[in-house]
Amino acid sequence: MKEVVQIKAKSEKEAIDILKTQKSLPEEGYKFDAQVLVPGKSILGLFSTKNLYEVTYFEENKSEKKVMNLAKELLDMMNLDLDVEVVKANEHFVSINLYGPDNGIIIGKKGKTLNSFEYLLNSLIKGCKVEVDVEGFKEKRANTLRDLARKMAERVIKTNKTVKLNAMPPRERKIIHEIVSKYEELDTYSEGKDPKRYIVIKKKVR
């Protein structure tokens, strides 16, 4: 639960430090956001009054912290120059975004490296689903997959031949299933085991 307080201080850091003292908060386990409500005024150019800050604070989600720390650790081990930010989080789900100079490397060909990174995070963190994106890449990838699904569906209808797609993570397979399900004469199903599970598109048997 978020709480908001107003504090007079010379700087954002001082405002947060004052809040920690007032509320007897520990050094770790809480997140803070300080915004200036009323700027301090300069008096005769000699000194300034304090700014009035609105400080929002809330207890940090344990799953969020665990995912952040592990993601940063893995990126350091991969020697990648990327930052991590949390997009959405609760005790059982954390969505993070990666951004920085090495975006292309972590994405990899058709998002394969990104999918592997996400799969690794999920295998290392129990009781919490983790989703990883890189500056909107997944939405672009989703549009590409929708086009692919329509193209493959039309091919199956035209040739009467079954089509097997490359292995995809569950999220991407779901997109294919949703698009092909709009074709009444076609059927889709998945074969294999993750992370090598793939989709088969075929005509329904009449």
N, C-alpha and C positions, 0 to 999 in steps of 0.2 A: 504494500500500500504506500502510495506517495504522500509525502507531507511537504508543505511549503511554509517557509518563514521569511521574514524581512529582517535584514541585518545591515547596520551601517559599518562600512569598512573602507580602507584605502584601496584595496585590491580584491580581486576574485578569490585569490588564495587565502587572504586574511579573513574574508567572509566565511569561507568554508571551515577554516581553522577555528573561528569563533563558534560556529555552529556545532562542530565536533565537541568543543569544550562544554557548551551549554547543554547539549543533549547526552553528554558522556558516551559518545560513539567511539567504537574501536577504529584503529587505523585502516583495517581492511574489512570488506564485507558490505560496504555501502557505496552507492554511486551518487554523484552530486552534479547539479547544473545551476550555475549562478548567472543571473541576468541583471544588468543595471536598470533599476526603475527610475531613479532620480540621480543624475550626475552631480558630483561635488562641484562647488563654486570656488573660483580663485578669488582670494581677497587681497586687493592691492598688489597682486603679483608676488606676494611674499609666501603665502601658504594657502592650501585648499581645504575645504570641508570634505568630509567623507562622502563617498557614494552610498546610495541606498540600494542594496541588492535584494532581489527575490531569489532565495535559494531553495531549489527542489531537491529532496533527497529520498532515497528508498533503498531497502535492503537488496543487495545483489542476489540474483538467482544463482543457486549453486550449480545447476546444470549449465547455465550460461557461462559461468566462470570456468568450469571444467572444459567446456568445448573451446572457449577462447584460448586458454592456456595450451591445450593439446594442439590446436590448429597452428598456433604460433610456433610451437616446438617442432612440429613436422615441417613447416615451411623453412625454419632455420636449418633443419637437417638436410633439406633439399637445396639449401643455399639460394632461396628465392627472395627477391626484394618485393614483398607484398605486405600490406596492412590488412587487419581483420576488423570488421565491424559487425555488431549484432543487429539484425533487422527485426527479428521477432523472437520472443523466448518465453517459455514457461517451464515447469518442472520436467515435462516429458517431450518437449519439442524446442529445438533451437535452429533458427535460420540465420546464416552468416553470409556476408558479402566480402569477397577478396578484391583488393584493388591496388594497383601500383605498376611499376615498370615491367614486371614479369608476368603481366596478364596473359599474354599469348602462350607462354610456357606452361602455366598451370592449366589452361584450357586444353591444349593439345589438339590433335587432329580430331575434328568432329566432336570435341568435348570429352574424348576418352580419358585424358589425364585428369580432368576435373571429376569425372564420374568415379575414377579409381580413388582419387583423394577423398571424395565423399564416402565411398564404400569403406575405406580404411578407417575414417573417423567413426562411422557407425559400428564397425566391428570392435573398436577399442573402447567405446563408451556405451555402457549398458543402461537400459531403462530410459533411454532418451533418443528420439529420432533427430538426426541432424541433416539439414539441407544446406548445400553450399552453392553460391552463385558468384559469377565474376562480372560485375557491372552490367547486368541485364542480358548476359549471354544466353541464359536458358530460354528466355522468351523468343529470342531470335532463332534459337535451335528448335523450339516448339513449332514455329512457323515453317521452318524447313521440313520438319517431320510431317506436318499436315500436308504439305505439297507432295512429299514422297508417298504418303499413304494414298492420296488420290491418284497419283501416277501409277502406283503398283496395282491399285484396285482396277483401274481401267485396263491395265495390261492383262490381268487375270481374266477379266470379262471378254476381252478381245481374243486372247489366245487359248482360253480354257486350260491353261497350265498353272499349276500351283507355284507360288513364289515364297521363298524363304529369305527373310531379311537378316541383316547382320545383328549380332548380339547387342542388346540395349538394356539399360537399367529399368526397373519397374515404372518409373515416372514416364519415360519415353515410350515404353510399350503401351501404356495406358492411352497416350495420345493417338497412336496408330489404331488401337482397338476402337476408340471413339469415332474416328473418321470412317473406318471401313464398315462399322456397324450401320452406317447410313445407307449402305448398298444392300438391299434385301436379298440379292442373289449370292452374296458372299459370306464367308465365315472366316473367323480368325481364332487362332489359339497359340499358346506359347509352349515351347519345348526346351529341354535342357535345364541346367541349374545355374543360378546366379553365381558369378557375374557373366556367364556365357549363355544365358537364356535368350532365346530369339523368338520372333513371331513368324507364323506360317499363315499365308493368305490363300484361300482356295474357294472354288465354287461349291455351293451347297448341293448335296445330292438330292435330287427330286424324286 
